[in-house]
Amino acid sequence: MASFRALRSQYASRLKQFIASAKEFEVLATVPPSHASLPKTLYVLDSSFNPPTRAHLRIASSALLEQLEPGSRLLLLLATQNADKPSKPAPFEDRLAMMELFAHDIRSHLAAIHSSTTASSMEHIPTIDIAVTKKPYFIDKAAAIEASDHYPSPLEQVHLVGYDTLIRIFNPKYYPPEHTLQRLGPLFSQHRLRVTLRPGDDWGDREEQEGFLASLARGDREAEGAPREWAQKIQFIEGRKPEDPPVSSTRAREAAQSAPQDLEWLVPDNVRQFVLSERPYSEESPGTRI
């Protein structure tokens, strides 16, 4: 418990410094901290992490397993200003603490898949950065990462997103004053999207979701400023199996309040211990909002 509170305190201090600075993007921590190799590919998981869940774990680990080789790195990114979501209920310092714990969960998960947790095997597990940005919009976040002196240039970013985020990225309302998709040009000229399908609910079945990419490839969005070549920079991957229960941050927050036993299958181990110990989703949470 003391270590959790010390971790939260550290992030609260770093976050205050970042908010007071002119920086638009900053890496606050790296797991493991001594790892300083320069990446060739940066996988970016941008989320509210409220809290990190096993769905986040599946998205991140499936991407990293494709390239478990020197040169890949994972960035866990939290926006202090989000275009669509309020900054509650968990304070940002709690989320950042959980993101660092989540980074350890990811690395342990990847090591376990390779049937070994020895030091030698962990050397091949990608380094994970925990970072914040003041930019609320997707393309501005990518540009802020690109402009950062923390990473070499040029560096390919592979953004790990859900189908719902893909739809928002291609919504012209986010790109005033012209409200066209031309502003996505710099993103797709250098970077890629790895999109997890989300069949059901408000997003249609798998065939409908895959139809989005087929439509883009046909040139159906060219009048909006999206050339058909962009489809080559978007990869669709399987989400959860239909028989699997849905995992979401919303469901994890509800479980933290009313069914803590469900946290075992909703969030990774280190995150679960933090949620049970620090109770960031109770009204008595000791966290301080920033």
FENKAJO-V913888 format. One record per run of one state. SS is the DSSP state (H for helix, E for strand, C for the rest). FROM is the first residue (numbers start at 1). TO is the last residue. If there is no record, write none. Layout:
ss->SS from->FROM to->TO
ss->SS from->FROM to->TO
//
This chain:
ss->C from->1 to->1
ss->H from->2 to->20
ss->C from->21 to->24
ss->E from->25 to->31
ss->C from->32 to->40
ss->E from->41 to->46
ss->C from->47 to->53
ss->H from->54 to->66
ss->C from->67 to->71
ss->E from->72 to->79
ss->C from->80 to->91
ss->H from->92 to->113
ss->C from->114 to->118
ss->H from->119 to->122
ss->C from->123 to->126
ss->E from->127 to->133
ss->C from->134 to->137
ss->H from->138 to->147
ss->C from->148 to->155
ss->E from->156 to->162
ss->H from->163 to->169
ss->C from->170 to->171
ss->H from->172 to->174
ss->C from->175 to->180
ss->H from->181 to->190
ss->C from->191 to->191
ss->E from->192 to->196
ss->C from->197 to->205
ss->H from->206 to->218
ss->C from->219 to->221
ss->H from->222 to->224
ss->C from->225 to->227
ss->H from->228 to->233
ss->E from->234 to->237
ss->C from->238 to->248
ss->H from->249 to->258
ss->C from->259 to->259
ss->H from->260 to->266
ss->C from->267 to->268
ss->H from->269 to->278
ss->C from->279 to->290
//
